[in-house]
């Protein structure tokens, strides 16, 4: 009897492990007040700083959604994975880095099923390259019900 129970517990862990979405932003965090003066920024020009680009989602989405960012370093530098920070811009800010840590790679972040309540979310992603140069991007996610 015990072996059957143990086997069913292990099977349910295996099945639920791959199917569960990541709760990126909790309901209570979504209700925090927006910071004053926060806007999405599109930087242009020639920089040697690492680049962070939002690849997905590009439009309004339903939750859960794919959240994908691309990192690009220049001049032979590499992205310093320990420097990556993902911040939900609120008052106070919410550091989401620990929630997405397992999805951070040298070429970017790819969260296949990011769970967010309906609403608009201003996010900031900060990185540094191996030469210590900082790069950042601020973008807005709009999740529809």
C-alpha positions in Angstrom: 0.0 0.0 0.0 2.8 2.4 0.9 4.6 1.8 -2.4 1.5 2.6 -4.4 1.0 5.8 -2.4 4.6 6.8 -2.9 4.5 6.1 -6.6 1.3 8.1 -7.0 2.9 11.1 -5.1 6.0 10.9 -7.3 3.9 10.7 -10.5 1.8 13.7 -9.5 5.0 15.7 -8.8 6.3 14.9 -12.2 3.0 15.8 -14.0 2.4 19.0 -12.1 6.1 20.1 -12.3 6.0 20.9 -16.0 2.4 22.1 -16.2 2.4 24.9 -13.6 2.7 28.5 -14.6 5.0 30.9 -12.8 3.1 33.5 -10.7 5.2 36.5 -11.8 3.0 39.2 -10.1 0.6 38.5 -7.3 -2.8 40.1 -6.9 -1.7 42.2 -3.9 1.4 43.4 -5.8 -0.7 44.4 -8.8 -2.7 46.7 -6.5 0.3 48.7 -5.3 0.3 52.3 -6.4 2.2 53.3 -9.6 5.4 55.3 -9.1 5.2 58.9 -10.2 6.7 59.7 -13.6 7.5 56.1 -14.8 7.4 55.7 -18.6 8.6 53.1 -21.0 11.8 54.2 -22.7 13.2 53.4 -26.2 16.9 54.2 -26.4 18.5 54.8 -29.7 22.1 55.5 -30.6 25.5 53.8 -30.6 26.3 52.3 -27.2 28.7 49.6 -26.1 26.4 48.9 -23.1 24.5 45.6 -23.2 21.1 45.7 -24.9 17.9 44.3 -23.4 15.0 43.8 -25.8 11.5 42.6 -25.2 10.7 39.9 -27.7 7.4 38.7 -26.3 4.7 39.6 -25.7 4.5 42.4 -28.3 0.8 43.1 -27.8 -1.9 42.9 -25.2 -2.1 39.3 -23.9 -4.1 37.0 -21.7 -2.5 35.2 -18.8 -0.5 33.0 -18.6 1.8 34.3 -21.3 5.2 33.9 -22.8 7.6 36.5 -21.4 10.8 36.6 -23.4 13.7 39.1 -23.4 16.9 39.1 -25.4 20.3 40.1 -24.1 23.1 41.3 -26.4 26.6 42.3 -25.3 29.1 44.1 -27.5 32.9 44.3 -28.0 33.6 40.8 -26.9 31.9 41.2 -23.5 29.5 38.6 -22.1 26.4 39.2 -20.0 27.0 38.9 -16.3 24.1 36.6 -15.2 24.5 37.5 -11.6 23.8 41.2 -12.4 20.4 40.6 -14.0 17.6 42.3 -12.1 13.9 42.2 -13.0 11.8 44.9 -11.3 8.1 45.6 -11.3 7.9 49.4 -11.0 5.5 50.2 -8.2 5.6 52.2 -5.0 7.5 50.4 -3.5 9.2 48.5 -6.3 8.8 44.7 -6.4 12.0 42.7 -7.2 11.0 39.8 -9.4 14.5 38.5 -9.9 14.2 35.5 -7.6 11.0 34.4 -9.4 12.6 34.4 -12.8 16.1 33.3 -11.8 15.7 29.8 -13.2 14.8 31.2 -16.6 17.8 33.6 -17.0 20.3 32.5 -19.6 23.3 34.3 -21.3 21.1 35.2 -24.3 18.1 36.4 -22.3 15.1 35.4 -20.2 12.3 33.1 -21.4 9.4 32.4 -19.0 7.0 30.1 -21.0 3.9 30.6 -18.7 4.1 33.9 -16.8 1.0 34.4 -14.7 -0.2 38.0 -14.1 -3.5 39.4 -13.1 -5.3 41.6 -15.6 -3.9 45.1 -15.8 -0.9 47.2 -17.0 2.6 46.5 -15.6 5.7 48.7 -16.0 8.8 46.5 -15.8 12.5 47.3 -15.7 15.3 44.9 -16.5 18.9 45.7 -15.6 22.0 43.9 -16.8 25.7 44.4 -16.8 28.3 42.9 -19.1 31.6 41.3 -18.1 33.3 44.7 -18.5 30.9 46.3 -16.0 28.9 48.3 -18.4 25.2 48.6 -17.4 22.2 48.2 -19.7 18.6 48.6 -19.0 15.1 48.6 -20.5 11.7 49.6 -19.3 8.6 48.2 -20.9 4.9 47.9 -20.3 2.9 44.7 -20.3 -0.8 44.9 -20.8 -2.8 41.8 -19.6 -6.4 41.6 -20.6 -9.0 39.5 -18.7 
